[in-house]
């Protein structure tokens, strides 16, 4: 019938389900008796409730119980299951820790790139946030940073393929790139390093950088010296490519040449075709900024033979000069109109000198008179009249002949004057302890300065004057070196009233203070060219 719902799935309650409930109730009564226990009574009440429960709700209740998780272990065995699970988790964690340490060690070995072969003095290595003392034989890794202490500290780093890196005192080097990188970078932020890179395909992947320059090598030995204002690169063997990081200018640097890269100078390098300086064998060339050997034998241009570019050539003006046969220039004045000077301010020379706060001026001269009034200017770097205090000119440095420390005119001493941050506009002064003895002899005169050693004057290899002095070559401030200056020989710019009389055979300027041994080396090398026919002053003092 249409109204009969006993066979429909949602009929409530079905006769079959009711029969099962009654049978279960009979079993419970037979088990617990007429007065069942509290557990039996609770079971009977549940059965009676389910007898009146709709079928759909019963099915839903049964489905919920079917979905509940069932433990495969008996209740008594479940605590041991949790224990076994904890033990397994602990074993897995321990294995993971061991594997992590092993993987980290493998990564560290992969990053190992060199070792400390030799160590003198003290140095440290910064690895991450830790800074540790460096020791000989220690392995070095990418991202390590080595810093050497002041004084005589030095570090020699070596690679398995033969590359070496020598770090001087007060030097900081960071190994920035990783082996997987296309280019392996070594950054020099301060100090001086000497790199020896064998010629190999791997050499092209190494890039040496500083705050001012980038150097790429192709099998060579070269020096990188980083100063606050500039970086000097010197090639001793092979060829390097030097690029200014500021301007992007680039140049190839052949063996025996240098480059100075700073804010005011992009790249200065000797062309590969430039021959070695003739007539000056055995001389010190490191840090050489200007060199004049007077081999032109005519004309009005004195060539800079240092090999640095742009060259600091000097132009002769006036009539009081003549060329010495075989090599040399003679100033014959005084006529107050003769001078040899640069056509424009020597920006390269200024950058090289002010970057390191050191200088060496070297001269081979034969005075026409042992006593000269003035004081007479032999070599000077100053600004012209009208740019200075009371229109007296701005002096950067000068080597004079003719006055002593007491400002007495006509004494015949060699006088070295220099401006630093600790001096006034007139600059500090050092003089030889005695005058040049006779005009019949030629003399080797060297003036040096560094903030640590002060002023020194050497004559024929012997120390003749020393003055303790400190100070920097500043580019700003009241005692700054004037940028609008001129490099001159034989007189001073502007007034032309400080004529020097005599022959000059060599003039050189270095951007560091040469050591006594280097000064002796240059003296023993002798006068260049035919000037050696002139008698030399004996190194022994009377």
C-alpha positions as CSV (number, residue, x, y, z in Angstrom):
1,X,0.0,0.0,0.0
2,X,1.0,3.6,-0.6
3,X,0.8,4.4,3.1
4,X,2.8,1.4,4.3
5,X,6.2,2.6,5.3
6,X,7.5,-0.5,7.1
7,X,9.7,-1.4,4.1
8,X,11.1,2.1,3.5
9,X,14.7,2.9,4.6
10,X,13.6,5.7,6.8
11,X,10.7,3.9,8.5
12,X,10.8,4.4,12.3
13,X,11.3,2.2,14.1
14,X,11.6,-0.9,11.8
15,X,10.2,-4.1,13.1
16,X,13.5,-6.0,12.6
17,X,15.4,-3.4,14.7
18,X,12.8,-3.5,17.4
19,X,13.0,-7.3,17.6
20,X,16.7,-7.2,18.1
21,X,16.4,-4.7,20.8
22,X,13.8,-6.8,22.7
23,X,16.1,-9.9,22.4
24,X,19.0,-7.9,23.8
25,X,16.8,-6.7,26.7
26,X,15.9,-10.3,27.6
27,X,19.6,-11.3,27.6
28,X,20.4,-8.5,29.9
29,X,17.6,-9.3,32.3
30,X,18.7,-13.0,32.4
31,X,22.2,-11.9,33.1
32,X,21.6,-9.2,35.8
33,X,18.3,-10.6,37.2
34,X,15.1,-8.8,38.0
35,X,17.0,-6.1,39.8
36,X,20.0,-5.5,37.6
37,X,23.1,-3.8,38.8
38,X,23.8,-0.1,38.0
39,X,25.8,-1.2,34.9
40,X,23.0,-3.4,33.8
41,X,20.4,-0.7,34.5
42,X,22.4,1.7,32.4
43,X,22.5,-0.8,29.5
44,X,18.7,-1.3,29.6
45,X,18.0,2.4,29.6
46,X,20.2,2.8,26.6
47,X,18.4,0.0,24.8
48,X,15.0,1.5,25.5
49,X,16.2,4.9,24.3
50,X,17.4,3.3,21.0
51,X,14.1,1.5,20.5
52,X,12.4,4.9,20.1
53,X,15.4,6.4,18.2
54,X,14.7,7.1,14.5
55,X,16.4,4.8,12.1
56,X,18.4,7.6,10.4
57,X,19.8,8.8,13.7
58,X,20.8,5.2,14.6
59,X,22.5,4.8,11.3
60,X,24.3,8.1,11.8
61,X,25.4,7.0,15.3
62,X,26.7,3.7,13.9
63,X,28.6,5.5,11.2
64,X,30.3,7.8,13.7
65,X,31.5,4.8,15.7
66,X,32.8,3.2,12.5
67,X,34.9,6.3,11.7
68,X,36.5,6.5,15.1
69,X,40.2,5.2,15.1
70,X,40.7,1.8,16.6
71,X,43.9,0.8,18.4
72,X,45.5,-2.4,17.1
73,X,47.1,-2.9,20.5
74,X,45.3,-4.0,23.7
75,X,44.8,-1.4,26.3
76,X,47.6,-2.8,28.4
77,X,50.1,-2.7,25.5
78,X,49.5,0.9,24.5
79,X,52.1,2.6,26.9
80,X,54.9,0.4,25.4
81,X,53.8,1.6,21.9
82,X,54.3,5.2,22.9
83,X,57.7,4.3,24.4
84,X,58.8,2.6,21.2
85,X,57.6,5.6,19.2
86,X,59.7,8.0,21.4
87,X,62.8,5.8,21.1
88,X,62.5,5.7,17.3
89,X,62.0,9.5,17.2
90,X,65.1,10.0,19.4
91,X,67.2,7.8,17.1
92,X,66.1,9.6,14.1
93,X,66.9,13.0,15.7
94,X,70.4,11.8,16.6
95,X,71.0,10.5,13.1
96,X,69.9,13.9,11.7
97,X,72.2,15.8,14.0
98,X,75.2,13.6,13.0
99,X,74.4,13.9,9.3
100,X,74.0,17.7,9.7
101,X,77.4,18.0,11.3
102,X,79.0,15.8,8.6
103,X,77.3,17.8,5.9
104,X,78.6,21.1,7.5
105,X,82.1,19.6,7.7
106,X,81.9,18.7,4.0
107,X,80.8,22.2,3.1
108,X,83.7,23.6,5.2
109,X,86.2,21.4,3.4
110,X,84.7,22.5,0.0
111,X,85.2,26.2,1.1
112,X,88.8,25.7,2.0
113,X,90.9,27.6,-0.5
114,X,94.4,28.2,1.0
115,X,96.6,28.0,4.1
116,X,98.9,30.2,6.0
117,X,102.4,29.1,5.0
118,X,104.4,31.6,7.1
119,X,103.6,34.2,9.8
120,X,105.7,36.9,11.3
121,X,104.5,39.1,14.1
122,X,100.8,39.1,14.8
123,X,97.7,38.8,12.7
124,X,94.0,37.8,13.2
125,X,91.4,36.1,11.1
126,X,87.8,37.1,11.2
127,X,85.4,34.2,10.5
128,X,81.7,35.2,10.8
129,X,81.4,37.0,14.1
130,X,84.5,35.4,15.6
131,X,87.9,37.0,15.5
132,X,90.7,34.6,16.2
133,X,94.5,34.8,16.3
134,X,96.1,33.6,13.1
135,X,98.7,30.9,13.2
136,X,101.1,29.3,10.8
137,X,99.7,26.2,9.0
138,X,96.1,27.4,9.6
139,X,93.5,26.6,6.8
140,X,91.7,29.6,5.3
141,X,88.2,29.6,3.9
142,X,86.1,31.8,1.7
143,X,84.6,34.8,3.5
144,X,87.7,34.8,5.9
145,X,89.2,38.3,6.5
146,X,92.9,38.6,7.6
147,X,94.2,41.7,9.4
148,X,97.9,42.1,10.1
149,X,99.1,44.1,13.1
150,X,101.3,47.2,12.9
151,X,105.1,47.2,12.9
152,X,106.8,44.2,11.3
153,X,103.9,41.8,10.9
154,X,103.7,39.8,7.7
155,X,101.7,36.8,6.4
156,X,102.4,34.5,3.5
157,X,99.3,32.7,2.1
158,X,99.7,29.8,-0.4
159,X,97.4,27.8,-2.6
160,X,97.8,24.2,-3.8
161,X,98.3,25.3,-7.4
162,X,101.2,27.6,-6.6
163,X,99.5,31.0,-6.0
164,X,100.9,33.0,-3.1
165,X,99.9,36.2,-1.4
166,X,102.2,38.2,0.8
167,X,100.5,40.6,3.3
168,X,102.6,43.5,4.7
169,X,102.0,45.3,8.1
170,X,98.7,47.0,8.7
171,X,97.0,45.2,5.9
172,X,93.4,43.9,5.6
173,X,92.4,41.3,3.0
174,X,89.0,39.6,2.5
175,X,88.4,36.5,0.4
176,X,84.9,37.3,-0.8
177,X,84.0,34.9,-3.6
178,X,83.2,31.2,-3.4
179,X,84.7,28.5,-5.6
180,X,81.5,28.1,-7.5
181,X,81.5,31.7,-8.5
182,X,82.5,32.8,-12.0
183,X,85.2,35.1,-10.6
184,X,87.1,34.6,-7.3
185,X,87.5,37.9,-5.6
186,X,90.2,39.0,-3.1
187,X,89.5,42.4,-1.7
188,X,92.4,44.5,-0.3
189,X,90.9,47.3,1.9
190,X,94.1,48.6,3.4
191,X,97.9,48.0,3.4
192,X,100.1,46.4,0.8
193,X,100.0,42.9,-0.8
194,X,102.3,41.1,-3.3
195,X,100.5,38.5,-5.4
196,X,102.3,35.8,-7.4
197,X,99.8,34.0,-9.8
198,X,101.2,31.3,-12.1
199,X,100.0,31.4,-15.7
200,X,97.0,29.0,-16.0
201,X,93.4,29.0,-17.2
202,X,92.3,29.4,-13.6
203,X,94.3,32.6,-13.2
204,X,91.8,34.5,-15.4
205,X,89.0,33.8,-12.9
206,X,90.8,35.8,-10.1
207,X,89.9,39.4,-9.5
208,X,91.8,41.6,-7.0
209,X,89.9,44.6,-5.9
210,X,90.4,47.7,-3.6
211,X,88.1,50.6,-2.9
212,X,89.5,52.4,-6.0
213,X,90.6,49.7,-8.5
214,X,90.0,46.3,-10.0
215,X,92.9,44.1,-11.2
216,X,92.7,41.1,-13.4
217,X,95.7,38.9,-13.9
218,X,97.1,36.6,-16.5
219,X,100.1,34.8,-14.8
220,X,102.1,37.5,-13.1
221,X,103.6,39.0,-10.0
222,X,102.3,42.3,-8.9
223,X,101.9,44.6,-5.9
224,X,98.7,46.3,-4.7
225,X,99.2,49.1,-2.2
226,X,96.0,50.7,-0.8
227,X,96.0,54.1,0.7
228,X,93.1,56.3,1.9
229,X,92.9,58.3,-1.3
230,X,94.3,56.0,-4.0
231,X,95.5,52.5,-4.9
232,X,98.9,51.9,-6.4
233,X,99.4,48.8,-8.7
234,X,102.9,47.8,-9.7
235,X,103.5,44.9,-12.1
236,X,106.8,43.0,-11.6
237,X,106.2,40.2,-14.1
238,X,103.6,39.5,-16.8
239,X,100.7,41.7,-17.4
240,X,97.7,42.9,-15.4
241,X,94.5,44.8,-16.5
242,X,93.8,47.7,-14.2
243,X,90.3,49.3,-14.1
244,X,89.2,52.4,-12.2
245,X,86.0,51.5,-10.2
246,X,84.9,55.1,-10.3
247,X,85.4,56.1,-14.0
248,X,85.5,52.7,-15.6
249,X,88.8,53.5,-17.5
250,X,91.1,50.6,-18.1
251,X,94.7,50.0,-19.1
252,X,97.1,47.1,-19.5
253,X,100.0,47.2,-17.1
254,X,103.2,45.6,-18.4
255,X,106.2,44.4,-16.3
256,X,108.1,47.3,-14.6
257,X,105.2,49.8,-14.8
258,X,102.8,51.2,-12.2
259,X,99.3,52.7,-12.0
260,X,97.8,55.1,-9.4
261,X,94.0,55.0,-9.2
262,X,92.2,57.5,-7.1
263,X,89.4,60.0,-7.1
264,X,91.3,62.6,-9.2
265,X,93.1,60.1,-11.4
266,X,91.5,57.3,-13.3
267,X,94.4,55.1,-14.5
268,X,98.1,56.0,-14.9
269,X,100.2,53.4,-16.5
270,X,103.3,53.0,-18.7
271,X,102.4,51.8,-22.2
272,X,103.5,48.3,-22.9
273,X,105.7,49.6,-25.8
274,X,107.6,52.1,-23.5
275,X,111.2,50.8,-23.1
276,X,112.9,50.6,-19.8
277,X,114.6,53.8,-18.7
278,X,118.0,54.0,-20.3
279,X,121.1,55.0,-18.4
280,X,119.7,54.2,-15.0
281,X,120.5,50.5,-14.3
282,X,120.2,49.2,-10.7
283,X,118.0,52.0,-9.4
284,X,115.0,51.7,-7.2
285,X,111.8,51.9,-9.2
286,X,109.1,51.1,-6.7
287,X,106.7,54.1,-6.1
288,X,108.6,56.2,-8.7
289,X,106.3,59.1,-9.7
290,X,108.6,61.3,-11.9
291,X,112.1,60.9,-13.3
292,X,114.1,63.3,-15.4
293,X,117.5,62.1,-16.9
294,X,118.0,65.1,-19.3
295,X,119.0,63.0,-22.3
296,X,117.2,65.2,-24.8
297,X,120.4,67.2,-25.6
298,X,118.3,70.0,-27.1
299,X,115.0,71.7,-27.4
300,X,112.7,73.0,-24.7
301,X,111.0,69.8,-23.5
302,X,112.3,67.8,-20.6
303,X,110.7,64.3,-20.8
304,X,109.4,62.4,-17.7
305,X,111.1,59.0,-17.9
306,X,109.3,57.4,-15.0
307,X,106.9,55.4,-17.2
308,X,103.8,56.8,-15.5
309,X,101.0,58.2,-17.6
310,X,100.2,60.9,-18.1
311,X,103.9,61.9,-18.3
312,X,104.9,65.0,-16.3
313,X,107.0,66.7,-19.0
314,X,108.5,70.1,-18.2
315,X,108.9,73.0,-20.6
316,X,111.9,75.3,-20.5
317,X,111.4,79.1,-20.7
318,X,113.9,81.9,-20.7
319,X,117.5,82.1,-22.0
320,X,119.7,81.2,-19.1
321,X,120.2,77.5,-19.8
322,X,122.2,75.1,-22.1
323,X,122.2,71.4,-22.6
324,X,125.2,69.5,-21.4
325,X,126.8,67.3,-24.1
326,X,126.1,63.6,-23.4
327,X,123.3,64.4,-20.9
328,X,122.4,67.0,-18.4
329,X,121.0,70.5,-18.2
330,X,122.9,73.6,-17.1
331,X,121.2,76.7,-15.5
332,X,123.5,79.6,-16.3
333,X,121.7,82.6,-14.8
334,X,120.9,84.5,-12.9
335,X,118.7,86.3,-15.4
336,X,115.4,86.0,-13.5
337,X,113.5,84.6,-16.5
338,X,114.6,81.0,-16.8
339,X,112.6,78.0,-15.4
340,X,111.6,74.5,-16.4
341,X,108.0,73.9,-15.3
342,X,104.9,71.8,-15.9
343,X,102.3,73.2,-18.3
344,X,99.5,72.4,-15.9
345,X,99.0,71.2,-12.3
346,X,100.4,67.7,-11.9
347,X,97.2,66.0,-10.6
348,X,98.7,62.5,-10.8
349,X,101.7,63.5,-8.7
350,X,99.5,65.2,-6.1
351,X,97.3,62.1,-5.9
352,X,100.3,59.8,-5.4
353,X,102.0,62.0,-2.7
354,X,98.9,62.9,-0.7
355,X,97.6,59.3,-0.7
356,X,100.5,58.0,1.4
357,X,101.8,61.2,3.2
358,X,105.4,60.3,2.2
359,X,107.9,61.7,-0.2
360,X,111.4,61.3,-1.5
361,X,113.1,63.9,-3.7
362,X,116.4,62.8,-5.4
363,X,118.9,64.9,-7.3
364,X,122.3,64.5,-9.0
365,X,123.6,68.0,-9.2
366,X,126.9,70.0,-9.7
367,X,126.5,73.5,-8.3
368,X,128.1,76.4,-10.3
369,X,128.9,78.0,-6.9
370,X,129.1,76.3,-3.5
371,X,127.4,79.3,-1.9
372,X,124.2,80.6,-3.6
373,X,122.0,83.5,-2.6
374,X,118.2,83.3,-2.5
375,X,117.7,80.7,-1.3
376,X,118.0,79.3,-4.8
377,X,115.3,76.8,-5.9
378,X,116.5,73.5,-7.3
379,X,113.2,71.5,-7.4
380,X,109.9,72.9,-6.2
381,X,106.2,72.1,-6.2
382,X,104.3,75.3,-5.4
383,X,101.4,77.6,-6.5
384,X,102.1,80.8,-8.4
385,X,102.1,84.3,-6.8
386,X,98.6,85.7,-6.1
387,X,97.2,82.4,-4.7
388,X,98.9,82.5,-1.4
389,X,99.3,84.3,1.9
390,X,100.2,87.9,1.1
391,X,100.8,86.9,-2.5
392,X,103.9,85.0,-1.5
393,X,102.9,81.7,-3.2
394,X,101.7,78.5,-1.6
395,X,104.5,76.1,-1.0
396,X,103.9,72.3,-1.1
397,X,107.6,71.2,-1.0
398,X,111.0,72.5,-2.3
399,X,114.7,71.6,-2.3
400,X,116.8,74.8,-2.0
401,X,120.5,75.6,-2.0
402,X,121.9,78.6,-0.1
403,X,120.5,79.1,3.4
404,X,120.7,77.5,6.8
405,X,118.1,76.8,9.4
406,X,118.8,80.2,10.9
407,X,117.7,81.8,7.6
408,X,121.3,83.1,6.9
409,X,121.7,83.9,3.2
410,X,124.7,82.5,1.5
411,X,125.6,79.6,3.7
412,X,125.6,77.0,0.9
413,X,123.5,74.3,2.8
414,X,120.9,72.1,1.2
415,X,117.4,73.0,2.6
416,X,114.3,70.9,2.5
417,X,111.0,72.6,3.1
418,X,107.6,70.8,3.3
419,X,104.0,71.5,4.2
420,X,102.0,69.2,6.4
421,X,98.9,69.3,8.6
422,X,101.0,70.4,11.6
423,X,102.8,73.3,9.9
424,X,101.9,76.8,8.9
425,X,101.9,78.1,5.4
426,X,105.7,78.6,5.4
427,X,106.1,74.9,6.0
428,X,108.7,73.1,8.1
429,X,112.4,73.0,7.3
430,X,115.4,70.7,7.5
431,X,118.9,71.6,6.5
432,X,122.2,69.8,6.1
433,X,124.8,70.1,8.9
434,X,127.3,71.7,6.5
435,X,127.4,73.3,3.1
436,X,128.3,71.7,-0.2
437,X,132.1,72.0,0.0
438,X,133.1,72.9,-3.6
439,X,131.6,73.5,-6.9
440,X,134.1,71.3,-8.6
441,X,132.2,68.1,-7.5
442,X,128.8,66.6,-8.3
443,X,126.6,65.6,-5.4
444,X,123.9,63.0,-4.8
445,X,121.2,64.7,-2.7
446,X,118.1,62.9,-1.3
447,X,115.4,64.4,0.9
448,X,112.8,62.1,2.5
449,X,109.8,62.5,4.8
450,X,107.3,60.2,6.5
451,X,105.1,60.9,9.5
452,X,106.9,58.2,11.4
453,X,110.5,59.2,10.8
454,X,110.2,62.9,10.0
455,X,112.6,64.8,7.7
456,X,115.9,63.3,6.5
457,X,118.5,64.7,4.1
458,X,121.3,62.5,2.6
459,X,124.3,63.6,0.7
460,X,126.3,61.0,-1.2
461,X,124.5,58.2,0.7
462,X,125.3,59.6,4.1
463,X,122.7,61.1,6.5
464,X,123.4,64.8,6.9
465,X,120.2,66.2,8.5
466,X,117.4,64.8,10.6
467,X,114.3,66.5,12.0
468,X,111.6,64.8,14.0
469,X,108.3,65.9,12.6
470,X,104.8,64.5,12.1
471,X,101.8,65.5,10.0
472,X,99.9,64.5,6.9
473,X,99.7,65.8,3.4
474,X,96.1,67.1,3.5
475,X,93.9,67.9,0.6
476,X,91.5,70.1,2.5
477,X,91.8,72.6,5.4
478,X,94.1,75.6,6.1
479,X,97.3,73.6,5.6
480,X,96.2,71.6,2.5
481,X,98.5,71.1,-0.5
482,X,97.4,73.6,-3.1
483,X,96.0,71.8,-6.2
484,X,96.7,74.7,-8.6
485,X,100.5,74.2,-8.3
486,X,103.4,73.8,-10.7
487,X,106.4,71.4,-10.7
488,X,109.5,73.5,-11.5
489,X,113.3,73.2,-11.8
490,X,115.8,76.0,-11.4
491,X,113.5,78.7,-10.1
492,X,110.2,79.4,-8.5
493,X,107.0,80.3,-10.4
494,X,105.6,83.8,-10.4
495,X,108.4,86.1,-9.4
496,X,111.3,84.0,-11.0
497,X,113.7,85.6,-8.4
498,X,115.2,82.4,-7.0
499,X,117.6,81.3,-9.8
500,X,119.7,78.3,-9.1
501,X,123.0,78.0,-11.0
502,X,124.6,74.7,-11.9
503,X,124.2,71.4,-13.8
504,X,121.5,68.9,-13.0
505,X,121.9,65.3,-14.3
506,X,118.9,63.5,-12.6
507,X,115.8,64.5,-10.7
508,X,113.3,61.9,-9.3
509,X,110.3,62.0,-7.0
510,X,108.9,58.9,-5.1
511,X,105.6,58.6,-3.3
512,X,107.2,57.0,-0.3
513,X,110.3,57.6,1.9
514,X,113.1,55.4,0.6
515,X,115.1,53.5,3.2
516,X,118.8,54.2,3.8
517,X,119.7,51.0,1.9
518,X,117.7,52.1,-1.1
519,X,119.3,55.5,-1.0
520,X,122.7,53.9,-1.0
521,X,121.6,51.7,-3.9
522,X,120.7,54.7,-6.0
523,X,124.0,56.4,-5.1
524,X,126.0,53.4,-6.0
525,X,124.2,53.2,-9.3
526,X,125.9,56.5,-10.1
527,X,125.1,59.4,-12.3
528,X,123.3,58.6,-15.5
529,X,124.8,58.9,-19.0
530,X,127.8,61.1,-19.7
531,X,127.4,62.9,-16.4
532,X,129.5,60.2,-14.8
533,X,132.6,61.9,-16.3
534,X,132.1,64.6,-13.7
535,X,134.1,63.9,-10.5
536,X,131.9,62.7,-7.6
537,X,132.1,63.8,-4.0
538,X,133.6,61.0,-1.8
539,X,131.1,59.4,0.6
540,X,133.7,59.7,3.4
541,X,133.2,62.9,5.5
542,X,136.2,65.1,6.3
